[in-house]
Amino acid sequence: MTNQNHATGIREHLWAMLIVAVFIGLIILYVREFPYFSNTLHVGSLVRRAILAAAVLGLLSLTAGYATGTLDKADRRLHAFLLLAAMAFAPLVASFTNRMGAARRPYSVTFDYIGQKAKYIALFGARKGQPADTYWLYVRREGRDYMFRTRGTAPMSARTGSRVRLLFRRGLWGYDFFDGKSWEFI
């Protein structure tokens, strides 16, 4: 093996390790974004629109690349993989940019309190006596039930039918979200 072939092999391995590290990093970011998915109103619409936008932009880019000769048609499998990867991570980007681009002031929305449930979320399940690390707040507004992930528990005096106020912010893409910590009983 010549030195040039050896250097090329090392370079390819470094690129592969970098790609794997980026992929693992994106998965970690996805997991960290899950609480915000559950606290975004109409998140299904946000996810569908993000995937559709990634698909349309990806297909337009591929079409332009093939038409101009910038992209080689022999690499179609790689291009299809990249398109699918972009579609898979589009909801992460949409949710993150929606939250980070929120410039408007928070506003409050009042709900009827239904209850709260504590859960311990772990990869391998809860151990006996393990304290909860996640709290789900169940509320109702205008006949529709909502569930939000919160930090902390409701006061012992909270009863079904009590009024609870949550602070929301309007995100960059127009989807309102609750931060999980700004709420109080009124």
C-alpha angles and dihedrals in degrees: 000000000000124000090249093055090046092051091048090051092050091048091051091050091050091051091049091050090048092051092049091049091050091048092050090047091053091050090051090050089050091054091049090051095054095089089056092049090057092048097049117098113235091006091161090066091048091051094047093048092047093051091046092049091050091049094049095045092045094049092047090050092049092047092050091045093051093044094052094041093241091122123052114232089216088072094060093124092055091047092050090050091050091048092051091046090052090050091048094052097038094092089055092053092044094051094044095048091044090057099038094046094054104124100162124096119260119264129198128240122192120220136178110252115237101169148288131249125200120213137178109223115198137148094246101028134261125308120224111279093013110149119236118263099185130051125196117205115208114203140162131216127177092348095308123112122223133187122204131183110235141182113236134009134282116255117267089245092062112115133183108276095030116133119250127186121212125190115230133184128206109238130219092265094045098260115131118225138187117221094216097238108061105083138113142174117248 
